[in-house]
Amino acid sequence: MSDQITELDIDQIQKRIPHRPPMLLIERVEEIVPDHSAVGVKMVSVGEPYFAGHFPDYPIMPGVLIVEAMAQTAACMVSVTLGGDTDDKLVFFTTIDKVKFRKPVRSGSVLKLHVEKVSAKGPLWKFKGFATVDDVRTSEAEFGAMIVDPQR
């Protein structure tokens, strides 16, 4: 299909998920295979607000934010999969399991967030993912999310 969405830029991401800086943690989503997988991209900059306190003498990206970036990548893949069915919806974590942090992520890194759908049942989705810098795995996690209306 030539009209299949396989990539999202920052403007398209902001139309699909509600996150905004400083909590929008991806700039691009590539290699989208609807209902299956996607790869998010985060350009880790020295200007990130969390570096001031995590840690001033050896700044690293907090692991919890890496997992959040995986979830945002997954949310974009879900949005492409479901189309307009996700308009004005929120996506909340329901579970985070089997998280491992293998290598610190430092300023200047290009963080790639590889996510894959494990299952989907109604509003509940399960994913597995891992993050890399220069093709070296920095972290991994399994996580679940629920798509909800904001008024709930």
N, CA, C and O atoms as a GROMACS GRO file, in nm:
protein
  608
    1MET      N    1   0.084  -0.120   0.000
    1MET     CA    2   0.000   0.000   0.000
    1MET      C    3   0.087   0.125   0.000
    1MET      O    4   0.172   0.140   0.087
    2SER      N    5   0.068   0.212  -0.094
    2SER     CA    6   0.150   0.332  -0.100
    2SER      C    7   0.106   0.438  -0.001
    2SER      O    8   0.185   0.526   0.034
    3ASP      N    9  -0.019   0.434   0.047
    3ASP     CA   10  -0.065   0.535   0.143
    3ASP      C   11  -0.049   0.489   0.287
    3ASP      O   12  -0.097   0.556   0.378
    4GLN      N   13   0.016   0.377   0.310
    4GLN     CA   14   0.040   0.325   0.444
    4GLN      C   15   0.136   0.418   0.519
    4GLN      O   16   0.241   0.454   0.466
    5ILE      N   17   0.102   0.455   0.642
    5ILE     CA   18   0.190   0.538   0.724
    5ILE      C   19   0.301   0.449   0.779
    5ILE      O   20   0.273   0.350   0.846
    6THR      N   21   0.426   0.485   0.751
    6THR     CA   22   0.540   0.408   0.802
    6THR      C   23   0.633   0.494   0.887
    6THR      O   24   0.729   0.443   0.943
    7GLU      N   25   0.604   0.624   0.896
    7GLU     CA   26   0.692   0.717   0.966
    7GLU      C   27   0.611   0.837   1.013
    7GLU      O   28   0.517   0.879   0.946
    8LEU      N   29   0.648   0.892   1.130
    8LEU     CA   30   0.585   1.014   1.181
    8LEU      C   31   0.693   1.114   1.218
    8LEU      O   32   0.793   1.078   1.280
    9ASP      N   33   0.674   1.241   1.180
    9ASP     CA   34   0.765   1.346   1.226
    9ASP      C   35   0.706   1.409   1.353
    9ASP      O   36   0.600   1.367   1.399
   10ILE      N   37   0.773   1.507   1.408
   10ILE     CA   38   0.732   1.566   1.535
   10ILE      C   39   0.591   1.626   1.528
   10ILE      O   40   0.513   1.613   1.622
   11ASP      N   41   0.557   1.690   1.418
   11ASP     CA   42   0.423   1.749   1.404
   11ASP      C   43   0.315   1.642   1.402
   11ASP      O   44   0.210   1.657   1.464
   12GLN      N   45   0.342   1.533   1.332
   12GLN     CA   46   0.245   1.423   1.326
   12GLN      C   47   0.233   1.352   1.462
   12GLN      O   48   0.124   1.309   1.500
   13ILE      N   49   0.344   1.340   1.534
   13ILE     CA   50   0.341   1.281   1.668
   13ILE      C   51   0.250   1.364   1.759
   13ILE      O   52   0.168   1.308   1.832
   14GLN      N   53   0.266   1.496   1.755
   14GLN     CA   54   0.187   1.583   1.843
   14GLN      C   55   0.038   1.582   1.806
   14GLN      O   56  -0.045   1.617   1.890
   15LYS      N   57   0.004   1.543   1.686
   15LYS     CA   58  -0.137   1.529   1.649
   15LYS      C   59  -0.194   1.396   1.701
   15LYS      O   60  -0.316   1.382   1.713
   16ARG      N   61  -0.107   1.299   1.732
   16ARG     CA   62  -0.151   1.165   1.768
   16ARG      C   63  -0.147   1.135   1.917
   16ARG      O   64  -0.226   1.054   1.966
   17ILE      N   65  -0.055   1.197   1.992
   17ILE     CA   66  -0.048   1.173   2.136
   17ILE      C   67  -0.050   1.307   2.208
   17ILE      O   68  -0.007   1.408   2.152
   18PRO      N   69  -0.100   1.310   2.333
   18PRO     CA   70  -0.119   1.437   2.402
   18PRO      C   71   0.006   1.495   2.468
   18PRO      O   72   0.002   1.608   2.517
   19HIS      N   73   0.116   1.423   2.471
   19HIS     CA   74   0.236   1.469   2.541
   19HIS      C   75   0.295   1.592   2.474
   19HIS      O   76   0.293   1.606   2.352
   20ARG      N   77   0.349   1.680   2.557
   20ARG     CA   78   0.418   1.800   2.509
   20ARG      C   79   0.544   1.818   2.591
   20ARG      O   80   0.554   1.767   2.703
   21PRO      N   81   0.643   1.892   2.537
   21PRO     CA   82   0.765   1.915   2.614
   21PRO      C   83   0.731   1.976   2.751
   21PRO      O   84   0.640   2.059   2.760
   22PRO      N   85   0.799   1.939   2.855
   22PRO     CA   86   0.918   1.853   2.856
   22PRO      C   87   0.888   1.704   2.864
   22PRO      O   88   0.982   1.624   2.874
   23MET      N   89   0.762   1.663   2.860
   23MET     CA   90   0.730   1.520   2.870
   23MET      C   91   0.714   1.450   2.736
   23MET      O   92   0.697   1.328   2.733
   24LEU      N   93   0.721   1.522   2.625
   24LEU     CA   94   0.725   1.456   2.495
   24LEU      C   95   0.868   1.410   2.474
   24LEU      O   96   0.959   1.493   2.463
   25LEU      N   97   0.890   1.280   2.468
   25LEU     CA   98   1.025   1.225   2.473
   25LEU      C   99   1.070   1.159   2.343
   25LEU      O  100   1.172   1.091   2.341
   26ILE      N  101   0.995   1.178   2.236
   26ILE     CA  102   1.036   1.126   2.105
   26ILE      C  103   1.021   1.238   2.001
   26ILE      O  104   0.931   1.321   2.010
   27GLU      N  105   1.111   1.237   1.904
   27GLU     CA  106   1.104   1.336   1.795
   27GLU      C  107   1.058   1.276   1.664
   27GLU      O  108   1.013   1.348   1.574
   28ARG      N  109   1.069   1.145   1.652
   28ARG     CA  110   1.035   1.079   1.525
   28ARG      C  111   0.998   0.934   1.556
   28ARG      O  112   1.047   0.874   1.652
   29VAL      N  113   0.911   0.879   1.473
   29VAL     CA  114   0.881   0.736   1.480
   29VAL      C  115   0.901   0.681   1.340
   29VAL      O  116   0.846   0.733   1.243
   30GLU      N  117   0.981   0.575   1.331
   30GLU     CA  118   1.017   0.516   1.202
   30GLU      C  119   0.972   0.370   1.198
   30GLU      O  120   0.935   0.313   1.301
   31GLU      N  121   0.978   0.313   1.083
   31GLU     CA  122   0.956   0.169   1.066
   31GLU      C  123   0.825   0.122   1.130
   31GLU      O  124   0.821   0.016   1.192
   32ILE      N  125   0.720   0.200   1.115
   32ILE     CA  126   0.591   0.163   1.172
   32ILE      C  127   0.530   0.050   1.089
   32ILE      O  128   0.511   0.063   0.968
   33VAL      N  129   0.500  -0.058   1.158
   33VAL     CA  130   0.424  -0.169   1.099
   33VAL      C  131   0.294  -0.173   1.180
   33VAL      O  132   0.293  -0.225   1.291
   34PRO      N  133   0.184  -0.118   1.125
   34PRO     CA  134   0.060  -0.110   1.202
   34PRO      C  135   0.022  -0.243   1.266
   34PRO      O  136   0.034  -0.350   1.205
   35ASP      N  137  -0.024  -0.233   1.389
   35ASP     CA  138  -0.069  -0.349   1.468
   35ASP      C  139   0.045  -0.445   1.501
   35ASP      O  140   0.021  -0.559   1.540
   36HIS      N  141   0.170  -0.400   1.484
   36HIS     CA  142   0.283  -0.489   1.512
   36HIS      C  143   0.399  -0.422   1.584
   36HIS      O  144   0.432  -0.461   1.696
   37SER      N  145   0.463  -0.319   1.523
   37SER     CA  146   0.586  -0.266   1.580
   37SER      C  147   0.616  -0.125   1.528
   37SER      O  148   0.554  -0.076   1.434
   38ALA      N  149   0.714  -0.062   1.595
   38ALA     CA  150   0.761   0.070   1.552
   38ALA      C  151   0.895   0.098   1.621
   38ALA      O  152   0.931   0.032   1.718
   39VAL      N  153   0.966   0.197   1.567
   39VAL     CA  154   1.093   0.242   1.626
   39VAL      C  155   1.083   0.392   1.648
   39VAL      O  156   1.068   0.469   1.553
   40GLY      N  157   1.093   0.434   1.774
   40GLY     CA  158   1.094   0.576   1.806
   40GLY      C  159   1.238   0.627   1.812
   40GLY      O  160   1.332   0.550   1.832
   41VAL      N  161   1.253   0.758   1.795
   41VAL     CA  162   1.386   0.820   1.800
   41VAL      C  163   1.382   0.938   1.895
   41VAL      O  164   1.295   1.024   1.886
   42LYS      N  165   1.479   0.940   1.987
   42LYS     CA  166   1.496   1.049   2.084
   42LYS      C  167   1.638   1.100   2.071
   42LYS      O  168   1.734   1.024   2.090
   43MET      N  169   1.654   1.227   2.039
   43MET     CA  170   1.785   1.291   2.034
   43MET      C  171   1.812   1.344   2.174
   43MET      O  172   1.749   1.442   2.216
   44VAL      N  173   1.903   1.284   2.246
   44VAL     CA  174   1.929   1.320   2.386
   44VAL      C  175   2.023   1.441   2.388
   44VAL      O  176   2.138   1.432   2.345
   45SER      N  177   1.971   1.554   2.439
   45SER     CA  178   2.044   1.681   2.436
   45SER      C  179   2.092   1.720   2.575
   45SER      O  180   2.027   1.689   2.676
   46VAL      N  181   2.206   1.788   2.580
   46VAL     CA  182   2.259   1.838   2.707
   46VAL      C  183   2.162   1.934   2.775
   46VAL      O  184   2.171   1.955   2.896
   47GLY      N  185   2.069   1.993   2.700
   47GLY     CA  186   1.973   2.088   2.755
   47GLY      C  187   1.851   2.024   2.821
   47GLY      O  188   1.764   2.096   2.869
   48GLU      N  189   1.842   1.891   2.824
   48GLU     CA  190   1.727   1.825   2.886
   48GLU      C  191   1.719   1.868   3.033
   48GLU      O  192   1.820   1.870   3.102
   49PRO      N  193   1.598   1.903   3.082
   49PRO     CA  194   1.586   1.955   3.218
   49PRO      C  195   1.628   1.856   3.327
   49PRO      O  196   1.674   1.899   3.433
   50TYR      N  197   1.614   1.727   3.305
   50TYR     CA  198   1.647   1.629   3.408
   50TYR      C  199   1.798   1.617   3.432
   50TYR      O  200   1.839   1.570   3.538
   51PHE      N  201   1.881   1.658   3.335
   51PHE     CA  202   2.025   1.647   3.354
   51PHE      C  203   2.076   1.734   3.469
   51PHE      O  204   2.180   1.702   3.527
   52ALA      N  205   2.006   1.841   3.501
   52ALA     CA  206   2.051   1.929   3.610
   52ALA      C  207   2.057   1.855   3.744
   52ALA      O  208   2.140   1.888   3.829
   53GLY      N  209   1.971   1.756   3.762
   53GLY     CA  210   1.970   1.686   3.890
   53GLY      C  211   1.997   1.537   3.880
   53GLY      O  212   1.993   1.468   3.981
   54HIS      N  213   2.025   1.486   3.760
   54HIS     CA  214   2.039   1.340   3.743
   54HIS      C  215   2.156   1.308   3.652
   54HIS      O  216   2.126   1.270   3.538
   55PHE      N  217   2.268   1.316   3.680
   55PHE     CA  218   2.333   1.366   3.802
   55PHE      C  219   2.427   1.477   3.759
   55PHE      O  220   2.490   1.464   3.653
   56PRO      N  221   2.442   1.585   3.835
   56PRO     CA  222   2.519   1.700   3.788
   56PRO      C  223   2.662   1.667   3.744
   56PRO      O  224   2.711   1.726   3.648
   57ASP      N  225   2.729   1.575   3.812
   57ASP     CA  226   2.868   1.542   3.776
   57ASP      C  227   2.880   1.429   3.673
   57ASP      O  228   2.989   1.407   3.620
   58TYR      N  229   2.772   1.359   3.647
   58TYR     CA  230   2.771   1.252   3.547
   58TYR      C  231   2.628   1.238   3.496
   58TYR      O  232   2.558   1.143   3.532
   59PRO      N  233   2.584   1.333   3.410
   59PRO     CA  234   2.444   1.334   3.367
   59PRO      C  235   2.406   1.213   3.282
   59PRO      O  236   2.471   1.183   3.181
   60ILE      N  237   2.299   1.144   3.325
   60ILE     CA  238   2.243   1.032   3.248
   60ILE      C  239   2.092   1.048   3.240
   60ILE      O  240   2.030   1.106   3.329
   61MET      N  241   2.034   0.996   3.133
   61MET     CA  242   1.889   1.001   3.116
   61MET      C  243   1.825   0.902   3.215
   61MET      O  244   1.864   0.785   3.217
   62PRO      N  245   1.730   0.947   3.296
   62PRO     CA  246   1.665   0.856   3.391
   62PRO      C  247   1.599   0.738   3.319
   62PRO      O  248   1.533   0.756   3.216
   63GLY      N  249   1.618   0.620   3.374
   63GLY     CA  250   1.563   0.499   3.314
   63GLY      C  251   1.412   0.504   3.298
   63GLY      O  252   1.359   0.456   3.198
   64VAL      N  253   1.344   0.562   3.395
   64VAL     CA  254   1.198   0.569   3.387
   64VAL      C  255   1.154   0.651   3.265
   64VAL      O  256   1.049   0.624   3.208
   65LEU      N  257   1.234   0.750   3.226
   65LEU     CA  258   1.200   0.829   3.107
   65LEU      C  259   1.227   0.751   2.978
   65LEU      O  260   1.161   0.773   2.876
   66ILE      N  261   1.322   0.661   2.982
   66ILE     CA  262   1.346   0.575   2.866
   66ILE      C  263   1.224   0.483   2.846
   66ILE      O  264   1.179   0.463   2.734
   67VAL      N  265   1.172   0.428   2.956
   67VAL     CA  266   1.053   0.344   2.946
   67VAL      C  267   0.934   0.427   2.899
   67VAL      O  268   0.855   0.380   2.818
   68GLU      N  269   0.921   0.549   2.947
   68GLU     CA  270   0.814   0.639   2.900
   68GLU      C  271   0.828   0.665   2.750
   68GLU      O  272   0.728   0.668   2.679
   69ALA      N  273   0.950   0.685   2.702
   69ALA     CA  274   0.971   0.707   2.558
   69ALA      C  275   0.930   0.584   2.477
   69ALA      O  276   0.876   0.596   2.367
   70MET      N  277   0.956   0.463   2.532
   70MET     CA  278   0.908   0.341   2.466
   70MET      C  279   0.756   0.343   2.458
   70MET      O  280   0.698   0.311   2.354
   71ALA      N  281   0.691   0.382   2.568
   71ALA     CA  282   0.545   0.384   2.571
   71ALA      C  283   0.489   0.486   2.473
   71ALA      O  284   0.387   0.460   2.409
   72GLN      N  285   0.553   0.601   2.459
   72GLN     CA  286   0.508   0.702   2.363
   72GLN      C  287   0.522   0.649   2.220
   72GLN      O  288   0.437   0.675   2.135
   73THR      N  289   0.629   0.576   2.194
   73THR     CA  290   0.646   0.513   2.063
   73THR      C  291   0.534   0.414   2.037
   73THR      O  292   0.476   0.410   1.928
   74ALA      N  293   0.503   0.332   2.138
   74ALA     CA  294   0.394   0.235   2.125
   74ALA      C  295   0.261   0.306   2.102
   74ALA      O  296   0.181   0.260   2.021
   75ALA      N  297   0.237   0.416   2.174
   75ALA     CA  298   0.112   0.492   2.158
   75ALA      C  299   0.098   0.543   2.014
   75ALA      O  300  -0.012   0.544   1.959
   76CYS      N  301   0.207   0.586   1.955
   76CYS     CA  302   0.202   0.632   1.815
   76CYS      C  303   0.168   0.516   1.721
   76CYS      O  304   0.090   0.533   1.628
   77MET      N  305   0.227   0.399   1.746
   77MET     CA  306   0.196   0.282   1.663
   77MET      C  307   0.048   0.245   1.677
   77MET      O  308  -0.018   0.212   1.578
   78VAL      N  309  -0.004   0.250   1.800
   78VAL     CA  310  -0.146   0.221   1.823
   78VAL      C  311  -0.233   0.322   1.748
   78VAL      O  312  -0.333   0.285   1.687
   79SER      N  313  -0.195   0.449   1.754
   79SER     CA  314  -0.271   0.553   1.685
   79SER      C  315  -0.275   0.529   1.535
   79SER      O  316  -0.380   0.545   1.472
   80VAL      N  317  -0.162   0.491   1.477
   80VAL     CA  318  -0.160   0.459   1.334
   80VAL      C  319  -0.248   0.337   1.306
   80VAL      O  320  -0.320   0.333   1.206
   81THR      N  321  -0.242   0.238   1.394
   81THR     CA  322  -0.320   0.115   1.377
   81THR      C  323  -0.470   0.142   1.381
   81THR      O  324  -0.545   0.092   1.297
   82LEU      N  325  -0.513   0.222   1.480
   82LEU     CA  326  -0.656   0.246   1.501
   82LEU      C  327  -0.710   0.367   1.426
   82LEU      O  328  -0.831   0.386   1.419
   83GLY      N  329  -0.622   0.448   1.371
   83GLY     CA  330  -0.666   0.568   1.298
   83GLY      C  331  -0.738   0.665   1.389
   83GLY      O  332  -0.692   0.691   1.501
   84GLY      N  333  -0.849   0.720   1.344
   84GLY     CA  334  -0.925   0.820   1.418
   84GLY      C  335  -0.986   0.770   1.548
   84GLY      O  336  -1.035   0.850   1.628
   85ASP      N  337  -0.984   0.639   1.571
   85ASP     CA  338  -1.041   0.585   1.694
   85ASP      C  339  -0.965   0.629   1.819
   85ASP      O  340  -1.015   0.609   1.930
   86THR      N  341  -0.847   0.688   1.805
   86THR     CA  342  -0.771   0.732   1.922
   86THR      C  343  -0.776   0.884   1.941
   86THR      O  344  -0.715   0.936   2.034
   87ASP      N  345  -0.849   0.954   1.855
   87ASP     CA  346  -0.858   1.100   1.869
   87ASP      C  347  -0.911   1.136   2.007
   87ASP      O  348  -1.009   1.079   2.054
   88ASP      N  349  -0.844   1.232   2.072
   88ASP     CA  350  -0.884   1.284   2.202
   88ASP      C  351  -0.881   1.178   2.312
   88ASP      O  352  -0.949   1.194   2.413
   89LYS      N  353  -0.804   1.073   2.297
   89LYS     CA  354  -0.791   0.969   2.399
   89LYS      C  355  -0.658   0.988   2.473
   89LYS      O  356  -0.567   1.055   2.424
   90LEU      N  357  -0.650   0.928   2.590
   90LEU     CA  358  -0.526   0.924   2.666
   90LEU      C  359  -0.482   0.779   2.676
   90LEU      O  360  -0.563   0.687   2.668
   91VAL      N  361  -0.353   0.760   2.694
   91VAL     CA  362  -0.298   0.626   2.711
   91VAL      C  363  -0.227   0.623   2.845
   91VAL      O  364  -0.134   0.702   2.868
   92PHE      N  365  -0.269   0.534   2.934
   92PHE     CA  366  -0.211   0.522   3.067
   92PHE      C  367  -0.141   0.387   3.081
   92PHE      O  368  -0.189   0.286   3.032
   93PHE      N  369  -0.026   0.388   3.151
   93PHE     CA  370   0.039   0.263   3.187
   93PHE      C  371  -0.055   0.181   3.276
   93PHE      O  372  -0.126   0.237   3.360
   94THR      N  373  -0.057   0.051   3.256
   94THR     CA  374  -0.126  -0.039   3.348
   94THR      C  375  -0.026  -0.132   3.416
   94THR      O  376  -0.047  -0.173   3.531
   95THR      N  377   0.082  -0.166   3.347
   95THR     CA  378   0.187  -0.250   3.405
   95THR      C  379   0.322  -0.211   3.346
   95THR      O  380   0.330  -0.162   3.233
   96ILE      N  381   0.425  -0.232   3.423
   96ILE     CA  382   0.564  -0.222   3.375
   96ILE      C  383   0.637  -0.339   3.439
   96ILE      O  384   0.647  -0.347   3.562
   97ASP      N  385   0.689  -0.429   3.357
   97ASP     CA  386   0.752  -0.551   3.408
   97ASP      C  387   0.886  -0.576   3.339
   97ASP      O  388   0.916  -0.520   3.233
   98LYS      N  389   0.964  -0.661   3.402
   98LYS     CA  390   1.090  -0.710   3.345
   98LYS      C  391   1.177  -0.597   3.291
   98LYS      O  392   1.235  -0.609   3.183
   99VAL      N  393   1.186  -0.489   3.366
   99VAL     CA  394   1.268  -0.374   3.325
   99VAL      C  395   1.413  -0.402   3.360
   99VAL      O  396   1.445  -0.445   3.471
  100LYS      N  397   1.502  -0.376   3.264
  100LYS     CA  398   1.644  -0.390   3.287
  100LYS      C  399   1.714  -0.271   3.226
  100LYS      O  400   1.686  -0.231   3.112
  101PHE      N  401   1.806  -0.213   3.302
  101PHE     CA  402   1.888  -0.103   3.252
  101PHE      C  403   2.031  -0.156   3.240
  101PHE      O  404   2.092  -0.195   3.339
  102ARG      N  405   2.082  -0.155   3.120
  102ARG     CA  406   2.210  -0.220   3.092
  102ARG      C  407   2.326  -0.123   3.073
  102ARG      O  408   2.441  -0.156   3.100
  103LYS      N  409   2.294  -0.003   3.027
  103LYS     CA  410   2.401   0.094   2.999
  103LYS      C  411   2.343   0.234   3.010
  103LYS      O  412   2.233   0.259   2.960
  104PRO      N  413   2.415   0.328   3.075
  104PRO     CA  414   2.363   0.466   3.086
  104PRO      C  415   2.350   0.532   2.949
  104PRO      O  416   2.427   0.506   2.857
  105VAL      N  417   2.249   0.619   2.938
  105VAL     CA  418   2.228   0.698   2.818
  105VAL      C  419   2.272   0.840   2.850
  105VAL      O  420   2.220   0.903   2.941
  106ARG      N  421   2.369   0.890   2.774
  106ARG     CA  422   2.431   1.020   2.800
  106ARG      C  423   2.389   1.121   2.694
  106ARG      O  424   2.336   1.086   2.589
  107SER      N  425   2.414   1.247   2.724
  107SER     CA  426   2.390   1.356   2.630
  107SER      C  427   2.466   1.331   2.500
  107SER      O  428   2.578   1.279   2.500
  108GLY      N  429   2.403   1.368   2.390
  108GLY     CA  430   2.464   1.348   2.258
  108GLY      C  431   2.425   1.217   2.192
  108GLY      O  432   2.459   1.192   2.077
  109SER      N  433   2.354   1.133   2.266
  109SER     CA  434   2.314   1.003   2.213
  109SER      C  435   2.190   1.014   2.125
  109SER      O  436   2.106   1.102   2.144
  110VAL      N  437   2.181   0.924   2.029
  110VAL     CA  438   2.058   0.904   1.954
  110VAL      C  439   1.998   0.775   2.010
  110VAL      O  440   2.050   0.666   1.986
  111LEU      N  441   1.889   0.790   2.084
  111LEU     CA  442   1.824   0.677   2.149
  111LEU      C  443   1.717   0.622   2.056
  111LEU      O  444   1.627   0.695   2.013
  112LYS      N  445   1.725   0.494   2.024
  112LYS     CA  446   1.624   0.428   1.940
  112LYS      C  447   1.541   0.338   2.029
  112LYS      O  448   1.595   0.260   2.108
  113LEU      N  449   1.410   0.348   2.016
  113LEU     CA  450   1.314   0.280   2.101
  113LEU      C  451   1.235   0.180   2.016
  113LEU      O  452   1.148   0.219   1.938
  114HIS      N  453   1.267   0.053   2.031
  114HIS     CA  454   1.207  -0.054   1.952
  114HIS      C  455   1.092  -0.114   2.031
  114HIS      O  456   1.114  -0.170   2.138
  115VAL      N  457   0.970  -0.104   1.980
  115VAL     CA  458   0.855  -0.161   2.051
  115VAL      C  459   0.779  -0.257   1.961
  115VAL      O  460   0.775  -0.242   1.838
  116GLU      N  461   0.720  -0.356   2.025
  116GLU     CA  462   0.643  -0.457   1.952
  116GLU      C  463   0.518  -0.491   2.033
  116GLU      O  464   0.524  -0.509   2.154
  117LYS      N  465   0.406  -0.499   1.965
  117LYS     CA  466   0.280  -0.538   2.030
  117LYS      C  467   0.287  -0.685   2.066
  117LYS      O  468   0.326  -0.768   1.984
  118VAL      N  469   0.249  -0.716   2.189
  118VAL     CA  470   0.240  -0.854   2.234
  118VAL      C  471   0.095  -0.901   2.223
  118VAL      O  472   0.068  -1.012   2.177
  119SER      N  473   0.001  -0.814   2.266
  119SER     CA  474  -0.141  -0.848   2.258
  119SER      C  475  -0.225  -0.721   2.268
  119SER      O  476  -0.176  -0.616   2.311
  120ALA      N  477  -0.350  -0.733   2.228
  120ALA     CA  478  -0.446  -0.622   2.242
  120ALA      C  479  -0.583  -0.684   2.264
  120ALA      O  480  -0.626  -0.772   2.189
  121LYS      N  481  -0.653  -0.636   2.366
  121LYS     CA  482  -0.787  -0.684   2.396
  121LYS      C  483  -0.868  -0.562   2.439
  121LYS      O  484  -0.852  -0.513   2.551
  122GLY      N  485  -0.954  -0.514   2.350
  122GLY     CA  486  -1.030  -0.393   2.380
  122GLY      C  487  -0.936  -0.276   2.402
  122GLY      O  488  -0.848  -0.252   2.320
  123PRO      N  489  -0.953  -0.204   2.514
  123PRO     CA  490  -0.867  -0.088   2.538
  123PRO      C  491  -0.731  -0.124   2.600
  123PRO      O  492  -0.647  -0.036   2.618
  124LEU      N  493  -0.708  -0.252   2.631
  124LEU     CA  494  -0.583  -0.295   2.694
  124LEU      C  495  -0.485  -0.349   2.591
  124LEU      O  496  -0.518  -0.437   2.512
  125TRP      N  497  -0.365  -0.294   2.594
  125TRP     CA  498  -0.259  -0.335   2.501
  125TRP      C  499  -0.136  -0.374   2.583
  125TRP      O  500  -0.108  -0.314   2.686
  126LYS      N  501  -0.062  -0.475   2.536
  126LYS     CA  502   0.064  -0.517   2.598
  126LYS      C  503   0.175  -0.508   2.494
  126LYS      O  504   0.155  -0.537   2.376
  127PHE      N  505   0.292  -0.465   2.541
  127PHE     CA  506   0.407  -0.445   2.453
  127PHE      C  507   0.534  -0.498   2.517
  127PHE      O  508   0.541  -0.517   2.639
  128LYS      N  509   0.634  -0.522   2.434
  128LYS     CA  510   0.769  -0.541   2.482
  128LYS      C  511   0.855  -0.445   2.402
  128LYS      O  512   0.826  -0.414   2.286
  129GLY      N  513   0.963  -0.398   2.465
  129GLY     CA  514   1.047  -0.304   2.395
  129GLY      C  515   1.189  -0.304   2.447
  129GLY      O  516   1.219  -0.357   2.554
  130PHE      N  517   1.273  -0.243   2.370
  130PHE     CA  518   1.412  -0.222   2.414
  130PHE      C  519   1.463  -0.094   2.350
  130PHE      O  520   1.414  -0.050   2.246
  131ALA      N  521   1.564  -0.037   2.416
  131ALA     CA  522   1.625   0.087   2.367
  131ALA      C  523   1.771   0.060   2.332
  131ALA      O  524   1.838  -0.021   2.396
  132THR      N  525   1.819   0.131   2.228
  132THR     CA  526   1.959   0.117   2.188
  132THR      C  527   2.021   0.253   2.163
  132THR      O  528   1.952   0.350   2.131
  133VAL      N  529   2.152   0.258   2.178
  133VAL     CA  530   2.234   0.371   2.135
  133VAL      C  531   2.347   0.308   2.054
  133VAL      O  532   2.418   0.221   2.104
  134ASP      N  533   2.364   0.352   1.931
  134ASP     CA  534   2.466   0.295   1.842
  134ASP      C  535   2.455   0.143   1.835
  134ASP      O  536   2.556   0.073   1.838
  135ASP      N  537   2.332   0.092   1.825
  135ASP     CA  538   2.304  -0.051   1.815
  135ASP      C  539   2.342  -0.132   1.939
  135ASP      O  540   2.346  -0.255   1.932
  136VAL      N  541   2.370  -0.066   2.050
  136VAL     CA  542   2.399  -0.134   2.177
  136VAL      C  543   2.276  -0.118   2.266
  136VAL      O  544   2.230  -0.007   2.289
  137ARG      N  545   2.224  -0.229   2.317
  137ARG     CA  546   2.105  -0.227   2.401
  137ARG      C  547   2.135  -0.158   2.534
  137ARG      O  548   2.228  -0.195   2.605
  138THR      N  549   2.054  -0.056   2.565
  138THR     CA  550   2.071   0.017   2.691
  138THR      C  551   1.968  -0.023   2.795
  138THR      O  552   1.995  -0.014   2.915
  139SER      N  553   1.850  -0.068   2.751
  139SER     CA  554   1.744  -0.105   2.845
  139SER      C  555   1.638  -0.184   2.773
  139SER      O  556   1.634  -0.190   2.650
  140GLU      N  557   1.550  -0.246   2.853
  140GLU     CA  558   1.439  -0.323   2.797
  140GLU      C  559   1.326  -0.328   2.898
  140GLU      O  560   1.348  -0.309   3.018
  141ALA      N  561   1.206  -0.354   2.851
  141ALA     CA  562   1.090  -0.360   2.940
  141ALA      C  563   0.973  -0.426   2.869
  141ALA      O  564   0.966  -0.430   2.746
  142GLU      N  565   0.883  -0.478   2.949
  142GLU     CA  566   0.751  -0.519   2.903
  142GLU      C  567   0.653  -0.425   2.973
  142GLU      O  568   0.671  -0.394   3.090
  143PHE      N  569   0.550  -0.380   2.902
  143PHE     CA  570   0.458  -0.286   2.964
  143PHE      C  571   0.319  -0.299   2.902
  143PHE      O  572   0.303  -0.343   2.789
  144GLY      N  573   0.221  -0.259   2.982
  144GLY     CA  574   0.083  -0.259   2.937
  144GLY      C  575   0.028  -0.119   2.945
  144GLY      O  576   0.074  -0.037   3.024
  145ALA      N  577  -0.072  -0.092   2.863
  145ALA     CA  578  -0.134   0.040   2.862
  145ALA      C  579  -0.283   0.026   2.833
  145ALA      O  580  -0.328  -0.074   2.776
  146MET      N  581  -0.358   0.126   2.873
  146MET     CA  582  -0.501   0.130   2.848
  146MET      C  583  -0.534   0.262   2.780
  146MET      O  584  -0.486   0.368   2.821
  147ILE      N  585  -0.616   0.254   2.675
  147ILE     CA  586  -0.664   0.374   2.605
  147ILE      C  587  -0.795   0.415   2.671
  147ILE      O  588  -0.888   0.336   2.680
  148VAL      N  589  -0.800   0.540   2.717
  148VAL     CA  590  -0.919   0.586   2.791
  148VAL      C  591  -0.966   0.723   2.740
  148VAL      O  592  -0.889   0.798   2.680
  149ASP      N  593  -1.092   0.753   2.765
  149ASP     CA  594  -1.144   0.886   2.742
  149ASP      C  595  -1.097   0.974   2.857
  149ASP      O  596  -1.098   0.929   2.972
  150PRO      N  597  -1.056   1.099   2.831
  150PRO     CA  598  -1.004   1.185   2.937
  150PRO      C  599  -1.102   1.214   3.051
  150PRO      O  600  -1.058   1.241   3.162
  151GLN      N  601  -1.232   1.209   3.026
  151GLN     CA  602  -1.329   1.243   3.131
  151GLN      C  603  -1.347   1.133   3.235
  151GLN      O  604  -1.414   1.156   3.336
  152ARG      N  605  -1.289   1.015   3.216
  152ARG     CA  606  -1.303   0.906   3.314
  152ARG      C  607  -1.230   0.937   3.441
  152ARG      O  608  -1.231   0.856   3.534
   0.00000   0.00000   0.00000
